[in-house]
Amino acid sequence: MHKDPVCGMEVDPATAAGRSEHRGQTYYFCSKSCQTKFEADPSQYTK
């Protein structure tokens, strides 16, 4: 399980609504909305 960096929800990579790469790390998301927010400003969620 991975933590959605936007909302903090636990996400199973096999069923994640989306994923994104940032600085060599893969992030998984519970929804497309969270993925969109992350991709707009990744540094806000990867402090």
PDB file of N, CA, C and O in Angstrom:
ATOM      1  N   MET A   1       0.849  -1.187   0.000  1.00  0.00           N
ATOM      2  CA  MET A   1       0.000   0.000   0.000  1.00  0.00           C
ATOM      3  C   MET A   1       0.894   1.249   0.000  1.00  0.00           C
ATOM      4  O   MET A   1       1.986   1.268   0.568  1.00  0.00           O
ATOM      5  N   HIS A   2       0.390   2.258  -0.646  1.00  0.00           N
ATOM      6  CA  HIS A   2       1.078   3.546  -0.708  1.00  0.00           C
ATOM      7  C   HIS A   2       0.115   4.630  -0.249  1.00  0.00           C
ATOM      8  O   HIS A   2      -1.103   4.460  -0.310  1.00  0.00           O
ATOM      9  N   LYS A   3       0.666   5.730   0.205  1.00  0.00           N
ATOM     10  CA  LYS A   3      -0.156   6.840   0.678  1.00  0.00           C
ATOM     11  C   LYS A   3      -0.310   7.866  -0.443  1.00  0.00           C
ATOM     12  O   LYS A   3       0.679   8.309  -1.028  1.00  0.00           O
ATOM     13  N   ASP A   4      -1.543   8.237  -0.735  1.00  0.00           N
ATOM     14  CA  ASP A   4      -1.817   9.304  -1.701  1.00  0.00           C
ATOM     15  C   ASP A   4      -1.219  10.585  -1.113  1.00  0.00           C
ATOM     16  O   ASP A   4      -1.606  10.989  -0.016  1.00  0.00           O
ATOM     17  N   PRO A   5      -0.280  11.235  -1.821  1.00  0.00           N
ATOM     18  CA  PRO A   5       0.383  12.413  -1.254  1.00  0.00           C
ATOM     19  C   PRO A   5      -0.531  13.632  -1.112  1.00  0.00           C
ATOM     20  O   PRO A   5      -0.196  14.570  -0.388  1.00  0.00           O
ATOM     21  N   VAL A   6      -1.665  13.631  -1.784  1.00  0.00           N
ATOM     22  CA  VAL A   6      -2.573  14.774  -1.728  1.00  0.00           C
ATOM     23  C   VAL A   6      -3.542  14.664  -0.559  1.00  0.00           C
ATOM     24  O   VAL A   6      -3.656  15.596   0.236  1.00  0.00           O
ATOM     25  N   CYS A   7      -4.239  13.542  -0.443  1.00  0.00           N
ATOM     26  CA  CYS A   7      -5.273  13.411   0.586  1.00  0.00           C
ATOM     27  C   CYS A   7      -4.883  12.503   1.747  1.00  0.00           C
ATOM     28  O   CYS A   7      -5.549  12.498   2.782  1.00  0.00           O
ATOM     29  N   GLY A   8      -3.799  11.730   1.578  1.00  0.00           N
ATOM     30  CA  GLY A   8      -3.336  10.861   2.650  1.00  0.00           C
ATOM     31  C   GLY A   8      -3.994   9.492   2.703  1.00  0.00           C
ATOM     32  O   GLY A   8      -3.694   8.698   3.594  1.00  0.00           O
ATOM     33  N   MET A   9      -4.874   9.209   1.776  1.00  0.00           N
ATOM     34  CA  MET A   9      -5.567   7.922   1.752  1.00  0.00           C
ATOM     35  C   MET A   9      -4.606   6.802   1.342  1.00  0.00           C
ATOM     36  O   MET A   9      -3.719   7.016   0.516  1.00  0.00           O
ATOM     37  N   GLU A  10      -4.783   5.613   1.914  1.00  0.00           N
ATOM     38  CA  GLU A  10      -3.990   4.449   1.527  1.00  0.00           C
ATOM     39  C   GLU A  10      -4.471   3.951   0.161  1.00  0.00           C
ATOM     40  O   GLU A  10      -5.671   3.795  -0.065  1.00  0.00           O
ATOM     41  N   VAL A  11      -3.523   3.704  -0.743  1.00  0.00           N
ATOM     42  CA  VAL A  11      -3.856   3.317  -2.112  1.00  0.00           C
ATOM     43  C   VAL A  11      -3.089   2.049  -2.488  1.00  0.00           C
ATOM     44  O   VAL A  11      -1.881   1.955  -2.273  1.00  0.00           O
ATOM     45  N   ASP A  12      -3.798   1.088  -3.046  1.00  0.00           N
ATOM     46  CA  ASP A  12      -3.183  -0.125  -3.568  1.00  0.00           C
ATOM     47  C   ASP A  12      -2.719   0.180  -4.999  1.00  0.00           C
ATOM     48  O   ASP A  12      -3.546   0.538  -5.837  1.00  0.00           O
ATOM     49  N   PRO A  13      -1.431   0.049  -5.299  1.00  0.00           N
ATOM     50  CA  PRO A  13      -0.943   0.351  -6.651  1.00  0.00           C
ATOM     51  C   PRO A  13      -1.670  -0.409  -7.755  1.00  0.00           C
ATOM     52  O   PRO A  13      -1.796   0.096  -8.871  1.00  0.00           O
ATOM     53  N   ALA A  14      -2.147  -1.608  -7.459  1.00  0.00           N
ATOM     54  CA  ALA A  14      -2.834  -2.416  -8.469  1.00  0.00           C
ATOM     55  C   ALA A  14      -4.192  -1.844  -8.849  1.00  0.00           C
ATOM     56  O   ALA A  14      -4.686  -2.094  -9.949  1.00  0.00           O
ATOM     57  N   THR A  15      -4.797  -1.082  -7.952  1.00  0.00           N
ATOM     58  CA  THR A  15      -6.132  -0.533  -8.222  1.00  0.00           C
ATOM     59  C   THR A  15      -6.164   0.994  -8.157  1.00  0.00           C
ATOM     60  O   THR A  15      -7.243   1.586  -8.128  1.00  0.00           O
ATOM     61  N   ALA A  16      -5.013   1.627  -8.133  1.00  0.00           N
ATOM     62  CA  ALA A  16      -4.941   3.088  -8.037  1.00  0.00           C
ATOM     63  C   ALA A  16      -5.636   3.748  -9.227  1.00  0.00           C
ATOM     64  O   ALA A  16      -5.595   3.238 -10.347  1.00  0.00           O
ATOM     65  N   ALA A  17      -6.271   4.883  -8.968  1.00  0.00           N
ATOM     66  CA  ALA A  17      -6.959   5.629 -10.028  1.00  0.00           C
ATOM     67  C   ALA A  17      -5.963   6.316 -10.952  1.00  0.00           C
ATOM     68  O   ALA A  17      -6.291   6.655 -12.089  1.00  0.00           O
ATOM     69  N   GLY A  18      -4.755   6.519 -10.463  1.00  0.00           N
ATOM     70  CA  GLY A  18      -3.734   7.149 -11.285  1.00  0.00           C
ATOM     71  C   GLY A  18      -2.379   7.041 -10.623  1.00  0.00           C
ATOM     72  O   GLY A  18      -2.258   6.686  -9.450  1.00  0.00           O
ATOM     73  N   ARG A  19      -1.355   7.359 -11.411  1.00  0.00           N
ATOM     74  CA  ARG A  19      -0.012   7.388 -10.863  1.00  0.00           C
ATOM     75  C   ARG A  19       0.793   8.437 -11.602  1.00  0.00           C
ATOM     76  O   ARG A  19       0.481   8.798 -12.736  1.00  0.00           O
ATOM     77  N   SER A  20       1.835   8.919 -10.942  1.00  0.00           N
ATOM     78  CA  SER A  20       2.654   9.964 -11.527  1.00  0.00           C
ATOM     79  C   SER A  20       4.091   9.790 -11.053  1.00  0.00           C
ATOM     80  O   SER A  20       4.337   9.352  -9.929  1.00  0.00           O
ATOM     81  N   GLU A  21       5.027  10.135 -11.913  1.00  0.00           N
ATOM     82  CA  GLU A  21       6.446  10.087 -11.570  1.00  0.00           C
ATOM     83  C   GLU A  21       6.902  11.506 -11.242  1.00  0.00           C
ATOM     84  O   GLU A  21       6.532  12.467 -11.916  1.00  0.00           O
ATOM     85  N   HIS A  22       7.710  11.612 -10.196  1.00  0.00           N
ATOM     86  CA  HIS A  22       8.301  12.908  -9.848  1.00  0.00           C
ATOM     87  C   HIS A  22       9.647  12.646  -9.210  1.00  0.00           C
ATOM     88  O   HIS A  22       9.738  11.963  -8.190  1.00  0.00           O
ATOM     89  N   ARG A  23      10.705  13.195  -9.815  1.00  0.00           N
ATOM     90  CA  ARG A  23      12.070  13.033  -9.317  1.00  0.00           C
ATOM     91  C   ARG A  23      12.428  11.572  -9.062  1.00  0.00           C
ATOM     92  O   ARG A  23      13.028  11.236  -8.041  1.00  0.00           O
ATOM     93  N   GLY A  24      12.051  10.713 -10.001  1.00  0.00           N
ATOM     94  CA  GLY A  24      12.411   9.310  -9.925  1.00  0.00           C
ATOM     95  C   GLY A  24      11.568   8.457  -8.999  1.00  0.00           C
ATOM     96  O   GLY A  24      11.847   7.271  -8.826  1.00  0.00           O
ATOM     97  N   GLN A  25      10.545   9.037  -8.402  1.00  0.00           N
ATOM     98  CA  GLN A  25       9.672   8.280  -7.507  1.00  0.00           C
ATOM     99  C   GLN A  25       8.265   8.227  -8.094  1.00  0.00           C
ATOM    100  O   GLN A  25       7.796   9.192  -8.697  1.00  0.00           O
ATOM    101  N   THR A  26       7.600   7.090  -7.909  1.00  0.00           N
ATOM    102  CA  THR A  26       6.235   6.924  -8.390  1.00  0.00           C
ATOM    103  C   THR A  26       5.263   7.187  -7.253  1.00  0.00           C
ATOM    104  O   THR A  26       5.424   6.664  -6.150  1.00  0.00           O
ATOM    105  N   TYR A  27       4.263   7.992  -7.528  1.00  0.00           N
ATOM    106  CA  TYR A  27       3.209   8.305  -6.558  1.00  0.00           C
ATOM    107  C   TYR A  27       1.896   7.753  -7.089  1.00  0.00           C
ATOM    108  O   TYR A  27       1.632   7.808  -8.290  1.00  0.00           O
ATOM    109  N   TYR A  28       1.069   7.218  -6.185  1.00  0.00           N
ATOM    110  CA  TYR A  28      -0.216   6.618  -6.554  1.00  0.00           C
ATOM    111  C   TYR A  28      -1.338   7.436  -5.941  1.00  0.00           C
ATOM    112  O   TYR A  28      -1.188   8.015  -4.865  1.00  0.00           O
ATOM    113  N   PHE A  29      -2.471   7.475  -6.644  1.00  0.00           N
ATOM    114  CA  PHE A  29      -3.576   8.346  -6.249  1.00  0.00           C
ATOM    115  C   PHE A  29      -4.897   7.601  -6.151  1.00  0.00           C
ATOM    116  O   PHE A  29      -5.153   6.649  -6.887  1.00  0.00           O
ATOM    117  N   CYS A  30      -5.732   8.061  -5.219  1.00  0.00           N
ATOM    118  CA  CYS A  30      -7.045   7.449  -5.012  1.00  0.00           C
ATOM    119  C   CYS A  30      -8.038   7.906  -6.071  1.00  0.00           C
ATOM    120  O   CYS A  30      -9.028   7.226  -6.339  1.00  0.00           O
ATOM    121  N   SER A  31      -7.764   9.079  -6.682  1.00  0.00           N
ATOM    122  CA  SER A  31      -8.686   9.626  -7.682  1.00  0.00           C
ATOM    123  C   SER A  31      -7.920  10.459  -8.700  1.00  0.00           C
ATOM    124  O   SER A  31      -6.794  10.888  -8.452  1.00  0.00           O
ATOM    125  N   LYS A  32      -8.538  10.676  -9.829  1.00  0.00           N
ATOM    126  CA  LYS A  32      -7.943  11.528 -10.862  1.00  0.00           C
ATOM    127  C   LYS A  32      -7.820  12.965 -10.357  1.00  0.00           C
ATOM    128  O   LYS A  32      -6.908  13.689 -10.757  1.00  0.00           O
ATOM    129  N   SER A  33      -8.726  13.373  -9.490  1.00  0.00           N
ATOM    130  CA  SER A  33      -8.689  14.716  -8.919  1.00  0.00           C
ATOM    131  C   SER A  33      -7.406  14.929  -8.120  1.00  0.00           C
ATOM    132  O   SER A  33      -6.749  15.960  -8.261  1.00  0.00           O
ATOM    133  N   CYS A  34      -7.051  13.958  -7.285  1.00  0.00           N
ATOM    134  CA  CYS A  34      -5.818  14.054  -6.504  1.00  0.00           C
ATOM    135  C   CYS A  34      -4.601  14.053  -7.430  1.00  0.00           C
ATOM    136  O   CYS A  34      -3.645  14.793  -7.197  1.00  0.00           O
ATOM    137  N   GLN A  35      -4.629  13.241  -8.461  1.00  0.00           N
ATOM    138  CA  GLN A  35      -3.524  13.194  -9.416  1.00  0.00           C
ATOM    139  C   GLN A  35      -3.357  14.548 -10.110  1.00  0.00           C
ATOM    140  O   GLN A  35      -2.234  15.021 -10.279  1.00  0.00           O
ATOM    141  N   THR A  36      -4.452  15.164 -10.508  1.00  0.00           N
ATOM    142  CA  THR A  36      -4.409  16.458 -11.181  1.00  0.00           C
ATOM    143  C   THR A  36      -3.825  17.524 -10.265  1.00  0.00           C
ATOM    144  O   THR A  36      -2.998  18.327 -10.697  1.00  0.00           O
ATOM    145  N   LYS A  37      -4.252  17.539  -8.998  1.00  0.00           N
ATOM    146  CA  LYS A  37      -3.712  18.504  -8.032  1.00  0.00           C
ATOM    147  C   LYS A  37      -2.215  18.314  -7.859  1.00  0.00           C
ATOM    148  O   LYS A  37      -1.461  19.287  -7.840  1.00  0.00           O
ATOM    149  N   PHE A  38      -1.781  17.066  -7.732  1.00  0.00           N
ATOM    150  CA  PHE A  38      -0.363  16.763  -7.559  1.00  0.00           C
ATOM    151  C   PHE A  38       0.438  17.239  -8.773  1.00  0.00           C
ATOM    152  O   PHE A  38       1.463  17.903  -8.617  1.00  0.00           O
ATOM    153  N   GLU A  39      -0.015  16.911  -9.957  1.00  0.00           N
ATOM    154  CA  GLU A  39       0.721  17.246 -11.165  1.00  0.00           C
ATOM    155  C   GLU A  39       0.789  18.742 -11.420  1.00  0.00           C
ATOM    156  O   GLU A  39       1.694  19.201 -12.117  1.00  0.00           O
ATOM    157  N   ALA A  40      -0.138  19.511 -10.880  1.00  0.00           N
ATOM    158  CA  ALA A  40      -0.122  20.960 -11.031  1.00  0.00           C
ATOM    159  C   ALA A  40       1.016  21.582 -10.209  1.00  0.00           C
ATOM    160  O   ALA A  40       1.575  22.606 -10.603  1.00  0.00           O
ATOM    161  N   ASP A  41       1.359  20.966  -9.067  1.00  0.00           N
ATOM    162  CA  ASP A  41       2.412  21.497  -8.206  1.00  0.00           C
ATOM    163  C   ASP A  41       2.978  20.395  -7.308  1.00  0.00           C
ATOM    164  O   ASP A  41       2.692  20.370  -6.111  1.00  0.00           O
ATOM    165  N   PRO A  42       3.778  19.481  -7.873  1.00  0.00           N
ATOM    166  CA  PRO A  42       4.295  18.347  -7.092  1.00  0.00           C
ATOM    167  C   PRO A  42       5.070  18.763  -5.845  1.00  0.00           C
ATOM    168  O   PRO A  42       4.998  18.083  -4.821  1.00  0.00           O
ATOM    169  N   SER A  43       5.803  19.857  -5.914  1.00  0.00           N
ATOM    170  CA  SER A  43       6.631  20.266  -4.772  1.00  0.00           C
ATOM    171  C   SER A  43       5.794  20.571  -3.530  1.00  0.00           C
ATOM    172  O   SER A  43       6.291  20.469  -2.409  1.00  0.00           O
ATOM    173  N   GLN A  44       4.543  20.940  -3.719  1.00  0.00           N
ATOM    174  CA  GLN A  44       3.655  21.219  -2.586  1.00  0.00           C
ATOM    175  C   GLN A  44       3.365  19.944  -1.786  1.00  0.00           C
ATOM    176  O   GLN A  44       3.091  20.014  -0.588  1.00  0.00           O
ATOM    177  N   TYR A  45       3.423  18.788  -2.442  1.00  0.00           N
ATOM    178  CA  TYR A  45       3.057  17.528  -1.806  1.00  0.00           C
ATOM    179  C   TYR A  45       4.238  16.611  -1.517  1.00  0.00           C
ATOM    180  O   TYR A  45       4.052  15.520  -0.978  1.00  0.00           O
ATOM    181  N   THR A  46       5.451  17.036  -1.866  1.00  0.00           N
ATOM    182  CA  THR A  46       6.621  16.173  -1.677  1.00  0.00           C
ATOM    183  C   THR A  46       7.667  16.825  -0.795  1.00  0.00           C
ATOM    184  O   THR A  46       8.861  16.593  -0.984  1.00  0.00           O
ATOM    185  N   LYS A  47       7.257  17.616   0.141  1.00  0.00           N
ATOM    186  CA  LYS A  47       8.197  18.330   1.027  1.00  0.00           C
ATOM    187  C   LYS A  47       8.930  17.386   1.932  1.00  0.00           C
ATOM    188  O   LYS A  47       9.754  17.818   2.738  1.00  0.00           O
TER     189      LYS A  47
END
